[in-house]
Amino acid sequence: MTFLLTLLAAIFVLGPLIALHEWGHYIVARLCGVKVLTYSIGFGPKLFGWTSKKSGIDYRISALPLGGYVKMLDEREGEVAADEQHLAFNRQHPLKKIAIVAAGPIMNFVIAIALFWVLFMTPSEQLATKIGQVLPDTPAAMAQLPVGDKIVAIDGHEVQTWEGINYRLAGRMGETDNVSITLQSDAEGNNGTKTYQAPIKEFMQGDAQGKDALSSFGMIPWQPNIAPIVGDLTPDGAASRQGLEVGDRITAINGEEISDWISATRIIRDSPETLLSFTVLRDGKPVQLSIMPQGKKDNLGNDYGQIGAMVAQSEIVIPDAYKTTVVYGPGESLVKSFEKTEQLAVMTVSSMGKMLSGMIGLENLSGPITIAKVAKQSFDISWQMVLSTAALISLSLAVLNLLPIPVLDGGHIVYYVIELIRGKPLSEGVQMVGLNIGLLLLAGFMVLAIGNDISRLF
């Protein structure tokens, strides 16, 4: 059942993005006077579809849902009647060819901007960007960031939400440098700002691989102070097997003092298959226990630890000082959607460069299985998360398709730019060599990405 729901979520999110990408190619081709033969969502054998009586275009859904294509009349792919040669793609001016090929990725950019625009216009109550906790032995701790101060900028870029902070920090993945954190203090009426320099080294790599950017950096939003008292245990969990009891109060783990449940959870999650020394208070007396969290994998394949202990239920009240309502008007939302699209596009290209240079590992590359799981996870959270996920995937499709690799749209654009400069196209032999190289590169990336997806499952 989970597999079916994951598949349906992926189709629901990816299907429209692929269809609109191909529609971009399709509509611009028709506007440029090129005859379209086939409009297909998916590759391979035709599952179902129809042929337009007016235009003769074959609209179809095909068996392999890993993309789509628009087939146009082209003399390189077969004989074209003399009265239709002016409708052939290969006969068009290079600028028309560039417009047709670029229309698909541009459509994906437009989709991302539109979805971000809707999300920015939706009022939402969020946690204020005040630092709730600074984790020990992290860049935030080394920079001595004060708890309670409000984060207003990262590396000189204004931030208004924790999501924005997370993206700015994630953009520094793999780097060794300083991160500039600008804080605003409300203490004693002081509303001035101060910028701190936090040192990072191979950020989010090594032991921090798989952790989110905020935890790796060490500055955490406000979290409720829940007493670290065990309220329930799973019968087959590590905690019950190794002596933890309902009512025990956790006071220390591996010598680190524990004052709240979230701190205990953080250590446990970060320590899969690692023996931990627990100190608990039971009937007023300290008890020493050794517990090894069981290794688990989350929906994205990241390892985490779990001991099978639940906290006693308690009411959570967020202090007003740590709450904020984020709302933008239509105009400001549009500006912010453009800014966010630009930021994430730059971050995507930068991450690819870091993979190629070895700054970050190729294990960060994800394929269709991970995309499907993220889509399913977004449906489990909210409609806003579904739109956000769709926007991110659409943006990724746009950037990836614009890479200057033959086979992809970006590679074709390079060919037509060369044709525009030379006044004639490259020879078919040169184009075929490029096509074969592109196919090999694309196949290699797909094998690596799917291999990474499979490794996250086990």
JOWOTA-V852868 format. One line per field, one symbol per residue. psi: psi as a letter, one per 30 degrees, with the letter a starting at -180 (. if undefined). burial: b if it has 9 or more other ideal C-beta (glycine too) atoms within 8 Angstrom, else e. Layout:
psi = ???
burial = ???
This chain:
psi = eeeeeeeeeeeeeeeeeeeeeeeeeeeeeefggkkkekjkjllakkelalkkfefgkjklklejhhaaljklkkffglkkkefgeffkefflkeeeeeeeefeeeeeeeeeeeeeeeeeefjkkklklhkkfkkklhleeeefhkkkflkkfkkhfkkkflfeeeeeeeffgkfljakkkjklkkgkhgjgllkkljkkkjhkglbfgkflleeeeegkklkkkikkhkkflkkegleeefgfklkfkjkfkkhfkkkfleeeeeeeeeghkhkkkjkkljjhgkkkkkjkjkkklkafggkkllkfhkllkklkkkkkefgkkkkklleeeeeeeeeeeeeeeeeeeeeeeeeeefgellfffklafeeeeeeeeeeffdleeeeeeeeeeeeeeeeeeffkhkkeleeeeeeefeeeeefglllleeeeeeeeeeeeeeeeeeeeeeeeeeefff.
burial = eeeebbbebbbbbbbbbbbbbbbbbbbbbbebebebbbbbbbbeebbebeeeeeeebbbbbbbebeebebebbbbeeeebeeebbebbbeebebebbbbbbbbbbbbbbebbbbbbbbbbbeeeebbbbbbbbbbeebbbbebebeeebbbbbbeeeebebbebbbbbbbbbbbbeeebbbbbbbbeeeeeeeebbbbbbebbbbeebbebebbbbbbbbbbbbebbbbbeebbeebbbbebebeeebbbbbbeeeebebbbbbebbbbebbeeebbbbbbbeeeebebbbbbbbbbeeebbebbbbbbebeeeeeebeeebbeebeeeeebbbebbbebbebbbbbbbbbbebbeeebbeeebbebbbbbbbbbbbbbeeeebbbbbbbbbbbbbbbbebbbebbebbbbbbbbbbbbbeeeeeeeeeebeebbebbbebbeebbebbbebbbbbee
